[in-house]
Amino acid sequence: MIRLILVIAALLLLTLLLLPIQLVCLAFGLQLQRTIPHLYHRALCALIGVRIRQVGQRRRGPMLILSNHVSWLDICVISALTPVVFIAKSEVARWPVFGWLARLQRTVFIDRQARHRTGAATQEIGDRLLDGDAVVLFAEGTSSDGTRVLPFRSALIGAVHHALGASTQQQAIAVQPMSVAYTGLGGLPIGRELRERVAWYGDADLMPHLLGILSAGAIDVTISWGDAVATEISADRKQIARDAEAAVRRMTAAARRGAAASGPIDQPRARPLPQPTAGAQPA
């Protein structure tokens, strides 16, 4: 209980310190608006006790990151590694406190129930890519218990095609698969019996889960990066989803087996992109 109180107090202080700066950056369109959330989540992970290991190399610059999704904690972990923009369901925007924090991070909200709005969401994601952002798409469309990777959905991957279609200079957009795997809790390997203490999915209530995470102690997570591929406008979005899903499945299984090597939280060197992929016309 003492640990929980101290962590919550520190988080409130951190939020109050950085909030005015982020509001000013958003109001004036300053570049620092990308950096503040990165610093915030980096400090948040340190306060909670999240220990992040990286495997592979992430590409710098604008790209679409296709990832699996295990918990709300994924957002903190990924943001602690690099400045990113997330894609979230529209319901998140209405959540008390968390919806507000998501807006401060420039989250793109989509209405999954209204398919006629998917085009507008795709356009907004494409615009973010052209503005130089790294955009994270939890391609399963929901969170899971972390024991398996759900099928990747391809609809929003069309943002790559929108970005290329709207650009007169850019011929390819980087797409990089990423795996999130929670491997330890309180110094113990996470098996099925402990995984639900970290995974947040189904009908689990947010606040009890949040308080459980804040008081849990050390949490180990492995972030694995697959090969970044330069994707042209002719590439098939469904094939992009299948390839990314297969890569994430392999990386997640390797991390759970403990086969993945440890890596630092600091940014590794940039990965050069393979040659652009061309394929069937977008479905």
C-alpha positions as CSV (number, residue, x, y, z in Angstrom):
1,M,0.0,0.0,0.0
2,I,2.9,2.4,0.8
3,R,4.5,1.7,-2.6
4,L,1.1,2.2,-4.3
5,I,0.6,5.6,-2.6
6,L,4.2,6.8,-3.4
7,V,3.9,5.7,-7.1
8,I,0.6,7.5,-7.6
9,A,1.9,10.6,-5.9
10,A,5.0,10.6,-8.1
11,L,2.8,10.1,-11.2
12,L,0.5,13.0,-10.3
13,L,3.5,15.3,-9.8
14,L,5.1,14.2,-13.0
15,T,1.8,14.9,-14.9
16,L,1.4,18.3,-13.4
17,L,5.0,19.3,-14.3
18,L,4.8,18.2,-17.9
19,L,1.2,19.0,-18.7
20,P,1.5,22.8,-19.2
21,I,4.6,22.3,-21.5
22,Q,2.7,19.8,-23.7
23,L,-0.3,22.0,-23.9
24,V,1.8,24.9,-25.1
25,C,3.6,22.7,-27.6
26,L,0.3,21.5,-29.0
27,A,-1.1,25.0,-29.2
28,F,1.9,26.3,-31.2
29,G,2.7,23.1,-33.1
30,L,6.2,22.8,-31.6
31,Q,8.4,19.8,-32.3
32,L,8.6,19.1,-28.6
33,Q,5.0,17.8,-28.6
34,R,6.5,14.5,-29.8
35,T,9.2,14.4,-27.2
36,I,7.2,15.2,-24.0
37,P,5.1,12.0,-24.1
38,H,8.2,10.0,-24.7
39,L,9.9,11.5,-21.6
40,Y,6.7,11.1,-19.6
41,H,6.3,7.4,-20.3
42,R,10.0,6.8,-19.9
43,A,9.7,8.2,-16.3
44,L,6.4,6.4,-15.8
45,C,8.0,3.0,-16.6
46,A,10.9,3.8,-14.2
47,L,8.4,4.6,-11.4
48,I,6.3,1.5,-12.0
49,G,9.4,-0.7,-12.2
50,V,9.0,-1.8,-15.9
51,R,12.3,-3.2,-17.3
52,I,12.4,-3.1,-21.1
53,R,14.6,-5.2,-23.3
54,Q,14.8,-4.7,-27.0
55,V,15.6,-7.3,-29.6
56,G,16.4,-6.2,-33.2
57,Q,16.6,-2.7,-34.4
58,R,13.9,-0.2,-34.9
59,R,14.0,2.2,-37.9
60,R,14.0,5.9,-37.2
61,G,11.8,8.3,-38.9
62,P,8.2,8.1,-40.2
63,M,6.8,4.5,-40.4
64,L,3.8,2.4,-39.7
65,I,4.5,0.0,-36.8
66,L,2.3,-3.1,-36.8
67,S,2.1,-4.7,-33.3
68,N,0.3,-7.2,-31.2
69,H,-1.6,-5.8,-28.1
70,V,-1.6,-7.3,-24.6
71,S,-2.3,-4.5,-22.1
72,W,-2.8,-0.7,-21.6
73,L,0.7,-0.9,-20.4
74,D,1.9,-1.5,-24.0
75,I,1.4,2.2,-24.6
76,C,3.7,3.2,-21.8
77,V,6.3,0.7,-22.8
78,I,6.4,1.6,-26.5
79,S,6.3,5.4,-25.8
80,A,9.2,5.0,-23.4
81,L,11.3,3.7,-26.3
82,T,10.6,6.2,-29.0
83,P,8.2,9.1,-29.8
84,V,5.1,7.6,-31.5
85,V,1.5,8.3,-32.3
86,F,-1.1,5.6,-31.4
87,I,-4.3,4.5,-33.2
88,A,-7.1,3.8,-30.7
89,K,-10.8,3.0,-30.7
90,S,-13.1,5.9,-30.4
91,E,-14.3,4.8,-27.0
92,V,-10.9,5.6,-25.5
93,A,-11.5,9.3,-26.2
94,R,-14.4,9.3,-23.8
95,W,-12.6,7.6,-20.9
96,P,-12.0,9.8,-17.9
97,V,-8.4,11.0,-17.6
98,F,-7.1,8.3,-20.0
99,G,-8.9,9.8,-23.0
100,W,-7.5,13.2,-22.1
101,L,-4.0,11.8,-21.8
102,A,-4.4,10.0,-25.2
103,R,-5.4,13.3,-26.8
104,L,-2.3,15.0,-25.4
105,Q,-0.2,12.3,-27.1
106,R,-2.0,13.1,-30.4
107,T,-3.7,9.8,-30.7
108,V,-5.8,9.0,-33.8
109,F,-9.2,7.8,-32.8
110,I,-11.2,5.5,-35.0
111,D,-14.8,4.2,-34.9
112,R,-14.6,0.5,-35.7
113,Q,-18.4,0.2,-35.7
114,A,-18.9,2.8,-38.5
115,R,-17.1,1.4,-41.5
116,H,-18.0,4.5,-43.6
117,R,-15.6,6.5,-41.3
118,T,-12.6,4.2,-41.9
119,G,-11.6,6.3,-44.9
120,A,-11.4,9.5,-42.8
121,A,-9.3,7.6,-40.2
122,T,-7.1,6.2,-42.9
123,Q,-6.5,9.7,-44.3
124,E,-5.6,11.1,-40.9
125,I,-3.1,8.3,-40.3
126,G,-1.6,8.9,-43.7
127,D,-1.3,12.6,-43.0
128,R,0.6,11.8,-39.7
129,L,3.0,9.6,-41.7
130,L,3.6,12.3,-44.2
131,D,4.2,14.7,-41.3
132,G,7.1,12.5,-40.1
133,D,5.4,10.5,-37.3
134,A,5.9,6.9,-36.4
135,V,2.4,5.5,-36.1
136,V,1.6,2.4,-34.0
137,L,-1.3,0.2,-35.1
138,F,-2.4,-2.6,-32.8
139,A,-3.2,-4.7,-35.8
140,E,-5.2,-7.4,-34.0
141,G,-8.0,-4.8,-33.4
142,T,-8.2,-5.7,-29.7
143,S,-6.0,-6.9,-26.8
144,S,-5.3,-10.6,-26.0
145,D,-4.0,-12.6,-23.0
146,G,-0.5,-12.5,-24.4
147,T,-0.3,-16.3,-24.9
148,R,-1.1,-16.0,-28.6
149,V,-1.2,-13.5,-31.4
150,L,-4.6,-12.9,-33.0
151,P,-5.1,-12.4,-36.8
152,F,-4.0,-9.0,-38.0
153,R,-6.6,-6.8,-39.7
154,S,-5.6,-5.0,-42.9
155,A,-8.2,-2.2,-43.3
156,L,-6.2,0.6,-41.6
157,I,-3.0,-0.5,-43.4
158,G,-4.5,1.3,-46.3
159,A,-3.1,4.5,-44.6
160,V,0.2,3.6,-46.3
161,H,-1.5,3.9,-49.7
162,H,-3.2,7.1,-48.8
163,A,0.1,8.7,-47.7
164,L,1.8,7.7,-50.9
165,G,-1.1,8.8,-53.0
166,A,-1.1,12.2,-51.3
167,S,2.6,12.7,-51.7
168,T,4.4,14.0,-54.7
169,Q,7.9,13.2,-53.4
170,Q,7.6,10.0,-51.3
171,Q,7.5,6.7,-53.2
172,A,7.6,4.3,-50.3
173,I,6.6,4.2,-46.6
174,A,8.4,2.0,-44.1
175,V,6.3,-0.7,-42.4
176,Q,7.9,-2.5,-39.4
177,P,6.4,-5.4,-37.3
178,M,6.9,-5.2,-33.6
179,S,6.2,-7.8,-30.8
180,V,5.3,-7.0,-27.2
181,A,5.9,-9.9,-24.8
182,Y,5.7,-9.7,-21.0
183,T,8.2,-12.2,-19.6
184,G,8.6,-11.5,-15.9
185,L,6.6,-10.3,-12.8
186,G,8.3,-9.7,-9.5
187,G,11.4,-11.5,-10.6
188,L,9.4,-14.6,-11.6
189,P,8.8,-15.8,-15.2
190,I,5.3,-15.1,-16.4
191,G,3.4,-18.3,-17.0
192,R,-0.4,-18.6,-17.6
193,E,-1.1,-18.2,-13.9
194,L,0.6,-14.7,-13.8
195,R,-0.1,-13.5,-17.3
196,E,-3.5,-12.1,-16.4
197,R,-2.0,-9.8,-13.8
198,V,-0.3,-8.0,-16.7
199,A,-2.6,-8.7,-19.7
200,W,-5.7,-6.5,-19.8
201,Y,-8.3,-7.9,-22.2
202,G,-11.9,-9.0,-22.4
203,D,-14.2,-7.6,-19.7
204,A,-11.5,-6.9,-17.1
205,D,-12.1,-3.6,-15.2
206,L,-9.4,-1.0,-15.9
207,M,-9.0,0.6,-12.4
208,P,-8.4,-2.6,-10.4
209,H,-5.9,-3.8,-13.1
210,L,-4.2,-0.4,-13.1
211,L,-3.8,-0.4,-9.3
212,G,-2.5,-4.0,-9.5
213,I,0.2,-3.0,-12.0
214,L,1.2,0.1,-10.0
215,S,1.8,-2.1,-6.9
216,A,3.2,-5.2,-8.6
217,G,6.9,-4.4,-8.5
218,A,9.3,-5.3,-11.3
219,I,7.7,-6.1,-14.7
220,D,9.9,-7.4,-17.5
221,V,8.9,-6.9,-21.1
222,T,10.6,-7.8,-24.3
223,I,10.1,-5.6,-27.4
224,S,11.2,-7.3,-30.6
225,W,11.6,-5.5,-33.9
226,G,11.2,-7.2,-37.2
227,D,12.6,-6.1,-40.6
228,A,11.4,-2.7,-41.8
229,V,10.2,-2.9,-45.3
230,A,9.8,0.0,-47.7
231,T,6.3,-0.4,-49.1
232,E,5.1,1.1,-52.4
233,I,1.6,2.1,-53.3
234,S,1.2,-1.1,-55.4
235,A,1.8,-3.4,-52.4
236,D,-1.2,-5.5,-51.2
237,R,-2.3,-4.4,-47.8
238,K,-3.6,-7.9,-46.9
239,Q,-0.2,-9.4,-47.7
240,I,1.4,-6.7,-45.6
241,A,-0.8,-7.8,-42.7
242,R,-0.1,-11.5,-43.2
243,D,3.7,-10.9,-43.3
244,A,3.7,-8.7,-40.2
245,E,1.5,-11.2,-38.3
246,A,3.8,-14.1,-39.1
247,A,6.8,-12.0,-38.0
248,V,5.1,-11.0,-34.7
249,R,4.1,-14.6,-34.0
250,R,7.7,-15.7,-34.3
251,M,9.2,-12.9,-32.2
252,T,6.6,-13.3,-29.5
253,A,7.2,-17.0,-29.2
254,A,11.0,-16.5,-29.1
255,A,10.6,-13.9,-26.3
256,R,8.4,-16.2,-24.3
257,R,10.8,-19.0,-24.6
258,G,13.6,-16.8,-23.4
259,A,15.5,-17.2,-26.7
260,A,15.6,-13.4,-27.2
261,A,18.8,-11.6,-26.2
262,S,18.7,-8.6,-23.9
263,G,19.1,-5.1,-25.3
264,P,19.3,-1.6,-23.9
265,I,16.4,0.8,-23.6
266,D,18.5,3.4,-25.5
267,Q,18.0,3.9,-29.2
268,P,20.0,1.5,-31.3
269,R,21.4,2.6,-34.6
270,A,19.0,3.0,-37.5
271,R,18.2,0.0,-39.7
272,P,18.6,0.5,-43.5
273,L,15.5,-0.4,-45.4
274,P,15.3,-3.4,-47.8
275,Q,14.2,-2.6,-51.3
276,P,10.6,-1.5,-51.8
277,T,8.1,-4.2,-52.1
278,A,5.7,-4.3,-55.0
279,G,2.8,-6.6,-55.3
280,A,-0.8,-7.0,-56.3
281,Q,-3.0,-3.9,-56.3
282,P,-4.4,-2.9,-52.9
283,A,-7.5,-5.0,-52.0
